């Protein structure tokens, strides 16, 4: 074989190898595309990091049903409570990043706990991938029915004059309800003893019985007691009135810049493929657009966010801002969950 023939033979071999490699890569890409298009292939688990029957169960189960319809697979809600929501959040942070386990996080699990604990069991900005914010839940200031006040101005004046004799309740030290009232106390200059309970229900029961003086509860759980006349609603701690309590003015309307709330958003474990994040976010957005869900949640005082605020990019920025906001209050109030 002369040199020219050898050169042609070598060139042919190179071409065959190049073609084979190209076909191999096309096959890999095709498999990847099919895998992304087929996700999810089985049911998903939404971790609600609080006990069953709490205020976070209502949106969790409504969203699970509708998101399952959009995704074509069942979404199962699993309650994993404890440690202010950190047990459930930690489980998701350590889960396989395959999209089948995701977290319904809150202001507590993703923002406040980062400052309440010296060594939280996860870093909410590094151990999760943001999917989308979907819900905001304002707090409402409620007082025992025989407290001689009917407005925010009257309440603040009374509490300043009688603060050493008063007590405010919460669903537990470090809870969003506790920090909401701590924020209100800080803004209005009140110094009142805090009485933590194991959940908002026993706290509300003692408020209705007159054993404590006030509570900053989520509108959802406070509404039945307000409507029944067991307690008095003084102010919604938000920028706008609640659809569930249209006759209760906001703190801002009454001259006080107090915005206390909780919120709900979905998160996946770090390392989850972007295609899965996008698919799950699409299911979130489609659920937000569902009129029936919006009406049901609005009726109990929960407000769905706009589609623009439901993006992963917005949630990334939002969580960082929330961590910073609540860290200042927690540090100034010397609130800590470490013993």
BAKOL-371538 format. One line per field, with one value per residue (C-alpha): residue number from 1; residue in one letter; z, x, y. Coordinates in Angstrom, 1 decimal. Example, Ala and Ser with C-alpha at 12.3 -4.5 7.8 and 13.67 -1.06 7.14 Angstrom:
% BAKOL-371538
k: [1; 2];
r: [A; S];
Z: [7.8; 7.1];
X: [12.3; 13.7];
Y: [-4.5; -1.1];
END
This chain:
% BAKOL-371538
k: [1; 2; 3; 4; 5; 6; 7; 8; 9; 10; 11; 12; 13; 14; 15; 16; 17; 18; 19; 20; 21; 22; 23; 24; 25; 26; 27; 28; 29; 30; 31; 32; 33; 34; 35; 36; 37; 38; 39; 40; 41; 42; 43; 44; 45; 46; 47; 48; 49; 50; 51; 52; 53; 54; 55; 56; 57; 58; 59; 60; 61; 62; 63; 64; 65; 66; 67; 68; 69; 70; 71; 72; 73; 74; 75; 76; 77; 78; 79; 80; 81; 82; 83; 84; 85; 86; 87; 88; 89; 90; 91; 92; 93; 94; 95; 96; 97; 98; 99; 100; 101; 102; 103; 104; 105; 106; 107; 108; 109; 110; 111; 112; 113; 114; 115; 116; 117; 118; 119; 120; 121; 122; 123; 124; 125; 126; 127; 128; 129; 130; 131; 132; 133; 134; 135; 136; 137; 138; 139; 140; 141; 142; 143; 144; 145; 146; 147; 148; 149; 150; 151; 152; 153; 154; 155; 156; 157; 158; 159; 160; 161; 162; 163; 164; 165; 166; 167; 168; 169; 170; 171; 172; 173; 174; 175; 176; 177; 178; 179; 180; 181; 182; 183; 184; 185; 186; 187; 188; 189; 190; 191; 192; 193; 194; 195; 196; 197; 198; 199; 200; 201; 202; 203; 204; 205; 206; 207; 208; 209; 210; 211; 212; 213; 214; 215; 216; 217; 218; 219; 220; 221; 222; 223; 224; 225; 226; 227; 228; 229; 230; 231; 232; 233; 234; 235; 236; 237; 238; 239; 240; 241; 242; 243; 244; 245; 246; 247; 248; 249; 250; 251; 252; 253; 254; 255; 256; 257; 258; 259; 260; 261; 262; 263; 264; 265; 266; 267; 268; 269; 270; 271; 272; 273; 274; 275; 276; 277; 278; 279; 280; 281; 282; 283; 284; 285; 286; 287; 288; 289; 290; 291; 292; 293; 294; 295; 296; 297; 298; 299; 300; 301; 302; 303; 304; 305; 306; 307; 308; 309; 310; 311; 312; 313; 314; 315; 316; 317; 318; 319; 320; 321; 322; 323; 324; 325; 326; 327; 328; 329; 330; 331; 332; 333; 334; 335; 336; 337; 338; 339];
r: [X; X; X; X; X; X; X; X; X; X; X; X; X; X; X; X; X; X; X; X; X; X; X; X; X; X; X; X; X; X; X; X; X; X; X; X; X; X; X; X; X; X; X; X; X; X; X; X; X; X; X; X; X; X; X; X; X; X; X; X; X; X; X; X; X; X; X; X; X; X; X; X; X; X; X; X; X; X; X; X; X; X; X; X; X; X; X; X; X; X; X; X; X; X; X; X; X; X; X; X; X; X; X; X; X; X; X; X; X; X; X; X; X; X; X; X; X; X; X; X; X; X; X; X; X; X; X; X; X; X; X; X; X; X; X; X; X; X; X; X; X; X; X; X; X; X; X; X; X; X; X; X; X; X; X; X; X; X; X; X; X; X; X; X; X; X; X; X; X; X; X; X; X; X; X; X; X; X; X; X; X; X; X; X; X; X; X; X; X; X; X; X; X; X; X; X; X; X; X; X; X; X; X; X; X; X; X; X; X; X; X; X; X; X; X; X; X; X; X; X; X; X; X; X; X; X; X; X; X; X; X; X; X; X; X; X; X; X; X; X; X; X; X; X; X; X; X; X; X; X; X; X; X; X; X; X; X; X; X; X; X; X; X; X; X; X; X; X; X; X; X; X; X; X; X; X; X; X; X; X; X; X; X; X; X; X; X; X; X; X; X; X; X; X; X; X; X; X; X; X; X; X; X; X; X; X; X; X; X; X; X; X; X; X; X; X; X; X; X; X; X; X; X; X; X; X; X; X; X; X; X; X; X; X; X; X; X; X; X];
Z: [0.0; -1.1; 1.1; -0.7; -0.2; 3.5; 3.9; 2.3; 4.6; 7.7; 6.6; 6.1; 9.6; 11.2; 9.3; 10.5; 14.1; 13.9; 12.5; 15.1; 17.9; 16.5; 16.4; 20.0; 21.2; 19.3; 21.1; 24.5; 23.8; 22.7; 25.8; 28.0; 26.2; 26.6; 30.3; 30.8; 28.8; 30.7; 34.2; 36.4; 35.9; 39.3; 42.2; 44.0; 47.8; 49.1; 52.5; 54.8; 57.7; 60.3; 62.1; 60.3; 60.7; 60.9; 58.7; 56.2; 55.5; 53.6; 50.8; 50.7; 49.9; 47.5; 45.6; 45.7; 44.0; 41.3; 40.7; 40.3; 37.6; 35.7; 36.1; 35.4; 38.6; 42.1; 44.6; 48.1; 51.1; 54.0; 57.3; 59.0; 62.0; 64.7; 65.4; 64.0; 60.6; 60.4; 60.5; 57.4; 55.6; 56.4; 55.0; 51.6; 51.7; 52.0; 49.5; 46.1; 43.6; 41.2; 41.7; 43.5; 46.9; 47.4; 50.3; 51.1; 52.9; 54.9; 56.2; 59.3; 57.7; 55.0; 56.6; 60.4; 61.4; 59.9; 62.7; 65.5; 65.6; 65.9; 63.9; 61.7; 60.1; 56.6; 54.7; 53.0; 50.3; 49.4; 50.1; 48.1; 44.6; 44.4; 42.5; 43.2; 45.8; 45.7; 48.9; 51.5; 54.8; 56.8; 60.6; 62.5; 65.9; 68.1; 71.8; 74.5; 74.0; 77.2; 76.6; 76.5; 73.1; 69.6; 67.4; 67.0; 68.5; 71.6; 71.9; 71.7; 74.3; 76.6; 76.3; 77.0; 80.2; 81.4; 79.7; 83.0; 83.7; 80.2; 78.4; 74.7; 73.4; 70.5; 68.9; 70.4; 70.9; 67.5; 65.6; 62.9; 65.2; 68.0; 65.7; 64.1; 67.5; 68.4; 65.3; 66.1; 69.7; 68.4; 65.9; 68.4; 71.4; 73.6; 76.3; 77.2; 78.5; 76.0; 76.8; 74.3; 73.7; 71.8; 68.8; 67.9; 69.0; 72.7; 72.5; 71.0; 73.6; 76.4; 74.7; 74.3; 78.0; 79.0; 80.4; 78.0; 76.4; 72.8; 69.9; 66.4; 64.6; 61.0; 59.6; 58.6; 62.1; 63.8; 61.6; 63.2; 66.7; 65.4; 63.5; 66.6; 68.9; 71.1; 70.5; 69.0; 65.8; 66.0; 62.9; 59.9; 59.9; 56.2; 53.4; 52.4; 54.0; 54.0; 51.8; 54.8; 57.2; 55.0; 57.9; 59.8; 58.9; 58.4; 60.8; 58.1; 57.7; 61.4; 61.3; 62.1; 59.6; 60.7; 58.2; 59.8; 57.8; 56.8; 53.3; 51.4; 48.6; 47.0; 47.1; 45.7; 46.8; 45.6; 42.3; 40.9; 37.0; 35.6; 33.4; 36.4; 38.2; 35.2; 34.9; 38.6; 38.4; 35.5; 37.7; 40.4; 38.0; 36.5; 40.1; 40.9; 37.8; 39.0; 40.0; 42.3; 44.3; 44.5; 45.8; 48.4; 49.8; 49.7; 51.7; 54.6; 54.4; 52.2; 49.2; 46.1; 44.6; 41.1; 38.3; 38.1; 41.7; 41.3; 39.4; 40.8; 40.2; 42.3; 45.1; 45.2; 45.8; 48.1; 50.5; 50.9; 51.7; 54.2; 56.0; 56.4; 57.5; 60.3; 61.4; 62.5; 64.6; 66.1; 67.1; 68.6; 70.5; 71.7; 70.6; 70.3; 70.1; 71.3; 74.9];
X: [0.0; 1.5; 1.5; -1.5; -3.6; -2.6; -3.6; -7.0; -7.5; -6.6; -8.9; -11.7; -11.2; -11.3; -14.5; -16.1; -15.1; -16.4; -19.7; -20.0; -19.3; -21.8; -24.5; -23.6; -24.0; -27.3; -28.5; -27.5; -29.2; -32.3; -32.4; -32.0; -34.8; -37.1; -36.2; -36.9; -40.2; -41.3; -40.8; -42.6; -43.0; -44.5; -46.1; -44.5; -44.2; -44.8; -43.4; -45.4; -43.0; -45.7; -48.2; -51.4; -54.4; -52.5; -53.0; -50.4; -52.4; -55.2; -53.0; -50.8; -53.7; -55.4; -52.2; -51.3; -54.5; -54.3; -50.6; -51.1; -53.7; -51.3; -48.3; -50.3; -49.1; -50.4; -48.9; -49.0; -48.8; -46.7; -46.5; -43.1; -43.3; -40.9; -38.1; -40.1; -40.3; -36.6; -37.2; -39.3; -37.1; -33.9; -35.5; -36.0; -32.5; -31.0; -33.4; -32.3; -32.4; -34.7; -37.8; -39.9; -39.6; -40.2; -40.9; -43.7; -41.5; -42.6; -41.2; -40.3; -38.5; -36.6; -36.0; -36.6; -35.0; -31.7; -31.4; -33.3; -30.8; -27.0; -26.5; -29.6; -29.6; -29.5; -28.7; -31.9; -30.0; -27.6; -29.3; -32.4; -33.5; -36.3; -39.4; -41.9; -43.6; -47.3; -49.1; -49.1; -51.0; -51.3; -51.5; -54.3; -54.1; -56.8; -57.5; -59.7; -63.2; -63.4; -60.2; -61.4; -60.1; -61.6; -58.8; -55.1; -54.6; -56.6; -54.8; -51.3; -52.3; -53.8; -50.8; -48.3; -50.2; -50.8; -48.0; -46.6; -49.9; -50.5; -49.4; -49.5; -49.7; -48.2; -48.1; -44.6; -41.3; -39.8; -43.0; -44.1; -47.0; -44.5; -42.3; -45.2; -46.3; -42.6; -42.4; -45.6; -44.4; -41.1; -42.7; -45.3; -42.9; -44.6; -43.0; -45.3; -44.6; -44.7; -46.5; -45.7; -48.1; -47.8; -49.7; -52.1; -55.3; -54.5; -53.2; -56.5; -58.5; -56.7; -57.2; -61.0; -61.0; -59.4; -56.2; -54.0; -54.6; -53.7; -52.4; -51.1; -52.6; -52.9; -56.2; -57.2; -57.2; -58.4; -61.4; -63.8; -63.2; -63.6; -66.8; -68.1; -67.4; -65.0; -62.3; -62.0; -60.1; -58.2; -56.1; -54.9; -51.1; -50.8; -50.8; -54.4; -57.5; -58.2; -60.9; -61.9; -62.2; -63.3; -64.5; -61.2; -58.9; -55.2; -52.6; -51.4; -54.9; -54.8; -51.4; -49.0; -46.5; -46.6; -46.5; -46.5; -47.2; -46.2; -45.8; -45.6; -43.3; -42.0; -38.4; -36.5; -33.2; -29.9; -28.8; -32.3; -32.1; -33.4; -35.9; -37.6; -37.6; -39.3; -41.9; -42.8; -42.9; -45.3; -47.6; -47.4; -48.3; -51.2; -52.5; -52.3; -54.4; -57.1; -60.1; -61.7; -58.5; -58.1; -61.7; -61.3; -58.1; -59.3; -62.3; -60.2; -57.7; -55.0; -53.8; -52.2; -49.3; -49.2; -47.7; -44.8; -43.8; -44.1; -40.8; -37.8; -35.7; -38.1; -38.1; -34.3; -34.2; -37.2; -35.7; -32.5; -34.5; -36.6; -33.6; -32.2; -35.5; -36.2; -32.6; -32.6; -35.7; -34.6; -31.2; -32.7; -35.3; -32.7; -34.9; -33.1; -34.2; -30.8; -30.7];
Y: [0.0; 3.3; 6.5; 7.9; 4.8; 4.7; 8.4; 7.7; 4.7; 6.7; 9.5; 7.0; 5.6; 9.0; 9.8; 6.6; 7.2; 10.8; 9.6; 6.9; 9.5; 11.9; 9.2; 8.3; 11.9; 12.3; 9.1; 10.4; 13.8; 12.0; 9.9; 13.0; 14.8; 11.8; 11.6; 15.3; 15.1; 12.0; 13.5; 12.8; 9.1; 8.4; 10.2; 13.1; 13.9; 17.4; 17.8; 20.0; 20.6; 21.1; 18.9; 17.8; 20.0; 23.3; 26.3; 25.1; 22.0; 23.9; 25.3; 22.2; 19.9; 22.3; 22.8; 19.1; 18.1; 20.7; 20.3; 16.6; 17.2; 19.5; 17.1; 13.9; 12.3; 12.3; 14.7; 13.3; 15.6; 14.3; 16.1; 16.0; 18.3; 19.4; 21.9; 24.8; 23.2; 22.3; 18.5; 18.5; 21.1; 19.1; 16.0; 17.7; 19.3; 15.8; 14.1; 12.9; 15.8; 13.9; 16.1; 13.6; 15.2; 18.9; 21.3; 23.6; 26.1; 29.1; 32.4; 30.3; 27.4; 29.5; 32.8; 33.1; 29.8; 31.0; 33.5; 31.8; 29.0; 29.4; 26.2; 25.6; 22.1; 23.6; 26.8; 27.9; 29.9; 27.0; 23.7; 24.3; 25.2; 27.8; 26.7; 29.5; 31.7; 31.1; 32.4; 35.1; 34.9; 38.2; 38.2; 39.9; 41.5; 40.1; 40.9; 39.5; 40.6; 42.6; 44.6; 48.2; 49.1; 49.1; 50.5; 50.3; 53.7; 52.8; 49.4; 51.0; 53.7; 51.1; 48.7; 51.5; 52.4; 48.8; 46.8; 45.6; 43.8; 42.4; 39.2; 38.3; 34.7; 32.9; 29.4; 28.9; 30.7; 31.6; 30.9; 33.3; 34.3; 35.1; 37.1; 38.9; 40.2; 41.0; 43.1; 44.9; 45.5; 46.9; 49.3; 50.5; 50.7; 48.1; 46.0; 43.1; 39.6; 36.8; 33.5; 30.7; 27.9; 24.6; 25.7; 28.5; 26.7; 26.6; 30.2; 31.3; 29.3; 31.1; 34.5; 33.7; 32.8; 36.0; 34.5; 36.5; 39.9; 39.7; 37.5; 38.1; 35.1; 34.1; 35.3; 31.8; 30.4; 33.6; 34.1; 31.6; 33.1; 36.7; 35.8; 34.1; 37.0; 35.2; 37.7; 41.2; 42.0; 45.3; 45.4; 43.3; 43.6; 44.0; 46.7; 45.8; 44.5; 40.8; 39.4; 37.2; 40.1; 43.0; 45.2; 45.0; 47.9; 47.5; 48.8; 51.1; 52.6; 53.4; 55.1; 52.2; 50.8; 47.2; 44.3; 40.9; 37.7; 34.3; 33.0; 29.7; 28.7; 25.5; 24.3; 21.3; 19.8; 21.4; 19.8; 19.2; 19.6; 22.9; 21.1; 19.6; 22.9; 24.5; 21.8; 22.0; 25.8; 25.5; 23.4; 26.1; 28.9; 26.9; 26.3; 30.0; 30.7; 28.4; 30.6; 28.0; 27.7; 31.4; 31.8; 29.0; 30.4; 34.0; 33.1; 32.0; 34.9; 33.5; 35.4; 33.9; 35.9; 37.3; 35.1; 37.6; 36.9; 33.1; 32.7; 30.9; 34.0; 36.1; 33.6; 33.5; 37.3; 37.2; 34.6; 36.6; 39.8; 37.9; 36.5; 40.0; 41.5; 39.1; 38.7; 42.3; 41.9; 38.6; 40.0; 43.2; 41.2; 38.7; 35.8; 32.5; 28.8; 27.6; 26.5];
END
